[in-house]
């Protein structure tokens, strides 16, 4: 009897706990409303009219000939080959949501509308509009389009920084063309990083609310009806793994897209690499993680602020930077003209440097490809040395031309012995050595002094294809 009473007592405690949990969730906008219906019903009624279906069309050339687009047959048939080609429309689908009902601005993904020749927007009430592309930002995969209409329903933008893991969210969109589909789930994680062929972004909200192709550009909405994310990516071979760009990021760039058609991305003007134990030991840096400044670009914001080669960035605006990519992603999220506060270590001393970011420029074409040398070459420059398995020489005019070097400073690597320390460090022929163990290299004698003795740690500053970086080895 006593045992039965104990079982009933435990059962009653469980029921009481469940009732309290349901009451708490209902009070905070949870699963069940006071009248017994889900609050999602009211949320969807209120928010769905501002979610739109986006159809795109892009004209592309396709070959319908028996030889495909083979260049040999193109040359053989000449102009007749063009009769096999046709320009056809390639169609796509996605979602978006209205952020300004008066001006007709709609936020969506860049990959939905970025390359489209024609954009058509359909509202929940069936009205259809041709839209124009206002601006796009491939970096964060966001775009703004506009329709000629006023008094449209719109969604309120929330605060993605305040959104918490475990919080209930709703996704509305057009997955696989099924218009105005609604799914619900929770925020599974924050600050997720995705690196793929067409996505390279840090800071995603992860959600288990079902997201499928066609949901792209649609809103991720909290239980108060505010947008906290823009649904962007999925893991195709998994379930419950959807990703949304935080709406706070969209807030930062939306005005720039509307006013300028593009985002003026912030830029420091430095080359970075991860802090290595060998570097930390040689430069006496009292931290284990951070980003090493390998190169400071001339006339860059970093140079104007006083940053120097060899500085180690450990934090920005109070946020810890554990590796080079942390700095890259953080700065990428800032706009030109923004100011950032860098916590750095220079000669083992901690400093704070404030930098006003410049505007990111297209760096395509930067860098220089070394023509290299055949393995059988044995063109020795005047004055050579072999240490740590690297044969280095003074930079003669012939060697400078051979390897496409920008200057004759330092020494050039002529050969690397397989299995040596130099090989383990990743040195290769044509590398230009500028510093060795904090010593500037101006000639063979400097190299010999820097490499003399029983050095267990070697740190080299190397210029490779126009970019400087540190190469390190710790025995």
Protein Blocks (a to p, Z undefined) as FASTA:
>chain_A
ZZmmmmmmmmmmmmmmmmmmmmmmmmnopabcfkopafklmmmmmmmmmpccdddddddd
ddfbfnljafklmmmnmmmlmmmpccdddddddddddfblknopacddfklmmmpcbdcd
ddfkopacddddfbdcfknopacdddddehiacdddddfklpcghiacddddjeehiahi
acddddfbghiacddfkbccehiacdfbdcdehjgopacddfkopafbdcfbdcfkbghi
acdddfklmmmmmmmmmmnopacdddehiacddddfklmmmnopabfbdcddfbdcehia
klmnopaehiacfbgehiacfbfklmmmmmmmpcehiacdddddeehiacdddddddddd
dfehiacddebjafkbccdcehiadeehiacddddfklmmmnopabfghjddfbdcehia
klmnopaehiacfbgghiacfbfklmmmmmgcjdfbdcddddeehiacdddddZZ
